[in-house]
Amino acid sequence: MAETPKSILKTVKNGLLIVDTYTAFDQRIIDYINTAISTLIQIGYYYADNFEVTGEDETWSDLIPDTGFNMVKTFVVEYVSLLFDPPTSSFALDAKQKYVEELEVRIRYKLESGD
């Protein structure tokens, strides 16, 4: 089984089914990643303060302090997916939006409770 890339950009591209070597959409994807990170900051994810993705060098360990916040990876990938390639079906779009909202609530709960 292939190891998940540690680069935030590469992980998100893999989640969007874009090969690492295809760079035509990198700037747009980076902008969307940073939008997701801004959302995390707004809900209180202080680990992301002053953090920005600029390319392939930023890794998940730069953004996530421990395994208790692994859902941040899923949040970022799904958030970017909604912006970059939203589902065409309204049912699929609603389901994905609800999933991202659920992740946001769970991250906020984890931050507030320390669990």
C-alpha positions in Angstrom: 0.0 0.0 0.0 1.3 3.4 -1.0 2.2 5.8 1.8 0.1 9.0 2.0 2.1 12.0 0.9 3.2 14.2 3.8 2.9 17.3 1.7 -0.4 19.1 2.2 -0.6 20.1 -1.4 0.1 16.6 -2.7 -2.4 15.0 -0.3 -5.1 17.4 -1.5 -4.2 16.8 -5.1 -4.5 13.1 -4.5 -7.9 13.6 -2.9 -8.9 15.5 -6.0 -7.6 12.6 -8.2 -4.9 14.9 -9.7 -1.4 13.3 -10.2 1.4 15.1 -8.3 3.3 16.0 -11.5 0.3 17.9 -13.0 0.8 21.5 -11.8 -1.7 23.5 -13.9 -4.1 23.9 -11.0 -1.6 24.2 -8.2 -2.2 27.9 -7.5 -5.9 27.6 -7.4 -5.7 24.5 -5.1 -3.2 26.3 -2.8 -5.6 29.3 -2.6 -8.4 26.9 -1.6 -6.2 25.1 0.9 -5.4 28.4 2.5 -9.2 29.3 2.6 -9.8 26.0 4.4 -7.0 26.9 6.9 -8.6 30.3 7.4 -11.8 28.6 8.3 -10.0 26.4 10.8 -8.5 29.5 12.4 -12.0 31.1 12.6 -13.3 28.1 14.5 -10.5 28.3 17.0 -7.9 26.0 15.5 -5.0 28.0 16.9 -2.4 25.6 15.6 -2.9 27.2 12.2 -2.3 30.8 13.3 0.2 32.4 10.8 0.3 29.2 8.7 0.1 29.3 5.0 0.6 26.8 2.2 2.8 28.2 -0.6 3.8 24.9 -2.4 4.8 21.3 -1.8 7.1 22.0 1.2 4.4 22.5 3.9 3.5 19.2 5.6 0.7 18.0 7.8 3.1 17.9 10.8 3.5 21.6 10.3 -0.3 22.0 10.7 -1.3 19.2 13.0 0.3 18.9 16.5 -0.7 15.3 17.2 -2.9 12.4 15.9 -5.9 13.7 17.9 -6.5 16.2 15.1 -6.1 13.9 12.0 -9.7 14.9 11.0 -8.1 18.2 10.0 -6.6 16.4 7.0 -10.0 15.2 5.9 -11.6 18.6 6.5 -9.0 20.4 4.3 -9.3 17.8 1.5 -13.1 17.8 1.5 -13.3 21.6 1.9 -11.1 22.1 -1.1 -13.0 19.4 -3.1 -16.2 21.4 -2.5 -14.6 24.5 -3.9 -12.5 23.0 -6.7 -14.8 20.3 -8.0 -18.3 20.3 -6.4 -20.6 17.4 -7.0 -23.1 18.1 -9.8 -25.9 16.2 -8.0 -27.7 18.3 -5.4 -28.0 15.3 -3.2 -24.2 14.6 -3.4 -23.5 18.3 -2.8 -25.7 18.4 0.2 -24.1 15.3 1.7 -20.6 16.6 1.1 -21.5 20.0 2.7 -23.0 18.3 5.7 -19.9 16.1 6.1 -17.6 19.2 6.0 -19.9 20.9 8.6 -19.8 17.8 10.8 -16.0 17.8 10.6 -15.9 21.5 11.5 -18.2 20.8 14.6 -16.0 17.8 15.7 -12.8 19.9 15.4 -14.4 22.7 17.4 -15.5 20.2 20.0 -12.1 18.7 20.2 -10.6 22.2 20.7 -13.0 23.2 23.4 -13.0 19.9 25.3 -9.4 18.9 25.0 -10.6 15.4 24.2 
